[in-house]
Amino acid sequence: MKARHIITTMFLYPALALSQSTTAVRSIMSIDLLDTTSRGFQMQDIQCMRTSRVQVGANRHWMLHVETNNTEAPTTDVPTDSIHQIRVSRIEVPENPTVDLRIMQFNIREDKQTEPDYNTFTGVRAAAITEMLRDVKPDIVCLQECRKTQAQYLATAVPEYTQILFPKDGIEKNGGQRDVILYDNKKLRLLSWNKFWFSETPTVSSKSWDASTPKLTIYARFRSREDSNKDIYVYCTHFPPSAPEAMGHAATMIKESIEKKVGDEKTVFVCGDLNLEYDNAILGPLKEYMHHAASTALTSDGVKAITYNGYRDTNQKTLDHIFYRNAIVDTYHVKNKHYQYGTDCKWISDHYPIYSDIHF
């Protein structure tokens, strides 16, 4: 019996009875409650193994994550006053997960010597980023805005990672920005990789529509060294900023690439600086076809957790995302503590690293 991967989106209102499919070994339901206050909302007949809730800022945004099985459990009461929308995502996950990995998304921020020393890569951020990687120990890292000199530094500072990289200008000898996938060669074996640009000529460095600069995606197929029957596909991407038409094409191009290159049954992750908030309609093709790690992880910092700081304490945003298919995502965390890696380094980048623990 093949495990299925299902997304169900509903608009629900109080006094709703929910039932669960039991065709997979493990089924996870993610429920987002918007505009909640302290009055009661009751969801009946939820078969619970574990629940968690996160309140994010002043938005009173609650997330209830329910892992289900065939056993009975008491009714779950969720506080709310006026419910405008509840989004339910039911995920049926692979039946015998044998591989455990930690995957990270991180816009490393290019090294600009015109910035103050405390913001430059060579000033304090390089050492802080190295310490962060050794602390978190991700098995796969998707980087954006990584210049050639930064990639060379990482190759020496954290040699445990093998690099896949390509510059957005298409000229490998130049020093410009690169998309990079770092991976632990002891856990994963690279089978193949490729790239495409967000343009009408995707096989060469180019830009189209309303984009002001070329942006690309690199994608790779890995095979687990723990289980030779398990492959994982990883897409590392960077959407063009302030270009809604190009962003819309980018989301569609990634979805179509996955459908063609990966298919519906394989495990795949999309990690990127998408320059879009979680609830932006432009992300529709990805949200309809995939799951978001922040909204489905059993332990999560939440879909509204800030991932972009811009080297400031105000006007921060959520621009970085991890989408996936055919996996179990247990955690979603943002490394957003200031001065965590060195007393001279408040921000290790203008983006915060995000990461998830996964099984497939």
N, C-alpha and C positions, 0 to 999 in steps of 0.2 A: 504494500500500500504506500503510495507516495503522499508525503505531507504536502498540504496546500498552503497557499499564502493569500489571504483574503483581506481586503480593506472594505469596511462597511461604514459609510458616513450617514448619520441620521440627525434629524432635528427632533429633539425630544422635550417633553414637558413633564411636570410633576406627576407622581403616582404611576410611574412606568415600571412594568415587570420585564426583566431582561432574562433571556436564556442563552446558554452557551453551546456551541458545537463541541463535540468530544472526539472528533476524528483524528486528532493529532495527540501525541504524547503530552504536549504542553500547549495551552492556548492562553493568550494574554489579551486583555481588553484594556484599552486606554480611554478614559473619559475626561474630557475637558469641560469644566463648568465655568461659564463666563458671567461676570457681574453678580458675584455671590455676596451675600451678607449673612446674618445670623439666624434667619428663619429656617425651618426644616425642609429638606428635600429628601424623599425616601425612594430608594431603588430596591425593589424586592427581588428575591430569588437569585441573588448573586452568589455563586459558589466560590468562596474566597479562600485562597491560601495565604495571600499577603496583600496589604494595601499600604499606600503612602500618599501623603498630600503635601503640596508645596504652595505657600502663598507668596506671590511675587509683587513686591512693592505696593503702591497705592491702588493698583488695579483690582485687588481682591480676586485674583485669578487662581482658582483651585484646580489641581489635577488629581484625579483618583485613578490609581493604577491597580487593576485587579488581575491576579494570576489565578486561573481557575482549574478545577479538576472535577471529578464526579461526586465528591462528598458535599453534604449539605453544610451551610453556614448561616449564621444569623443575618437578618436584614441590616444593610449598611445605611446609616443616616448621613447625609451630606448637607452642610449648612448653605442655604441660599435664600434669596428674597425674590428677585425678578430674574428669571432665567431667560436669556435671549437665545441662546444656542448651546447645545451639547453636542460635541463631536465624538462619536464612538468609533474607534478603530479596533477591529477584531483581527488578530494575527494568529494564523496557524503556522507553527514553526517546524523546522526539520525534525524528523523523528529521532534520530540518534546522534545528537551533537557530540563530537569527539575532539574538537579543536577549540582551544581558548586563546583569544588574542586581545590585545588592547590597541585601539586605533585612535589616532590623534589628527585633528585639523588645526593648522596654525599658519596664519599670515605672518611671516617672520619680520616684515618691514625692511625694505632695502636700506643699505647703508648710505645715508646722505650726510656728507661732511659739512654741509651748511647748517645742520642742526646743532643744538648744544651738545656738549660731550656726553651728558647723561642720557641722550637719546640716540647717539650714534652706535652702530654695531660695534665698531672697534673701540669705542669709549668704554662702556660698561655692559652693553647688552650681550655681547658674544659670550662672556664668561657666565652670565646669568642664564642664558638659553642653554648652554652646555649643562649647567647644574640642574636646570629644570628637566631636561631629557633624562639625565641620570637618576633623578628623583622619581619621575613618573614612570619611566621605563616602558614607553609604548613600543609595540612590535612593528607598527606601521605608522608613518608620519607623512601627512600631505602638507607641503609648504607652498606658499605663494610669495612673490616679490623677492625671491632669493637670487641675489646677484652671483656672478661667477666666483668672485673672491669669497663670498660668504659660504658657498657650497664647498670651496676648497678648504676653508677653515673647518667646517663641520666634518669633512672627510678625515682630518687629522685629529680633531678634538673628540669626536665620537666615532672611532673607526669600527665599532660594532655594527654600524649601519651601512648597508650598501645603498648607492644612490641611482635613481633613474631621474633624468632631468633633461629639459629642453628649453631653449630661450624663446620668448614670445616673438622676437624679431627674426627667428629662423636662422640666425647666423651663430653657429656654435662657438666660434672663436671670439666673438664679442663678449663684453662683460655685463650685458644687460640682464634684466629680470628673467628668472626661470621659474617654471613650475617644477617641483621636485617631489618625488616619492622616496622616502627613506624606509628601508625594511631590514629586519633582523634576518640575516642569511642563515642563521642556525635554526630558525623556525620555519622559514619560507624559502621556496625555490622559485625563481622567476622563470616562467614559461614563455611569455611574450609581452610586448608592450607596443603602444602606438600613440598617435596624437592627432588632434584636429583643431582647427581654428574656428572661432565663431564668425563665419563670413559665408558669402556665396561661393567662395573658392577655398573650402576648408582644408585642403591638402597642402597649402602653402601659407606662409605668414601673411596675414591680410586682415582687413577690417571691413565691415559692411554695415548698412543701415545707419543708425545714428551713433555708432561707437566712435570714440575719439582716439582709441589706441587698440592695437591687436591684443586679443586675449585667447588663450588656448586651453585645451584639456589634454592631459596625458592619462592614459589608462593602461593598466597592467593586469595580467593573469598570473596568479601565484598558486603553487601547490604546497600544501602543508607537509612538512617533514615528519609530523607526528602521525598523520593519516594520509597515505598516498592516494586515497580515493576522494579527498576533499580539496576542491579548488575554491579560490576566492578572487573576485575581480574588484579592483579599486580604481575609481575615477578621481583624479585630483584636478580641480578646476578653479577658475577665477573669472567671474562675470565682469563685463565692462561696466564701469560706474556711470550713473546718470544717463543711461541709454536704454529706456524702457523697451524700444522695439528690438534692439539687439539682445537684451536680456530675455525677452520672450522667445526669440529664436534659439538662444542658448539653452534654455530649459527644454525646449522641444528636441533640439539636436542631441542632447544627452540622453533623453528618454528613448529616442529612436535608435541611438547607438547601442544602448543596453538591450533593447528588443532584438536588434540584429546580431550583435556580437556575443551577448551573454544568454539571452533567452529568459523565460519566465521561471525556470527551475533552479538556476544557480545562485549562489550567494554573491551579492554585489553591494558595494558601498560607494556613495558619492560624497566626497569631502571637499568643501570649498569656501572661499570668501565669495559669497554670492551678491554682496552689496545690496541685499534686500532683507527686510524684516520678515519674520516667520509668517505673518498673516497677509503678506502682499500677494495679490491675485496672480502675479506673473509666475509665481512658483507652482501654480496649479498643476501643470503636467507632471512635475516631480511628486507633489503631494498626493495626486490621484494614483500614481503608479507605484509609489514607494512609501515607506514609513519614515518618520522623523525620529531620530534617536531620543531627542529630548522629550517627546510626547508619549513615548512608549516604554522607556526604560523604567524598571521597577524602582530604582533610586535615581532621581533626576533633579538637577538644579532648575529645570523648567524651561519652556520654550521662550520665555521672556528674559532669561538670564543674559546680562550684557556680555557681548563678545568683542565690541569695538569701543575703545576708550579715546582714541585720537590724541593721546598724551594730554588728557585733561580730565577733570573730575565732573564735568557737566556735559550735557548733550551727547551722552553715550548711546550706543545702538546695539542691536542684535543682528549681525551681518553674516556670521559664520555658521555653517550647518553641516550636519551629518545625516544623510538619507541612506536607506538600506532596503534590501529585499532578502528573504529567505535566511534569516539569522535570528538568534536570540540576543537582545541587547539588555544587559542587566543594569548598567549604570550610564549616566550622562553627567559630566562635571565640567565646570569652567574654572581654570586656574587664574583667579582674579585677585588674589591677595597681593597687595603692594609691598614692595621691599622684601618679598619672600626669598629671593635669591640674590642676596647682597644688599648691604645697607646703602650703597650708592645708586642702586638701580630701582627706581619706583615702578617703572613699566618695562617689561622685557620686550615689548613691541607695542605698536598702536592697536594691536588686536590681542586678545587673550587666547591662549591655547584651550581647546576643548577636546575631550576624549571620552571614549566609551569602552567598557569591557564587553566583549562579544563572544558568542559560541555558535558554531555551525558544524 
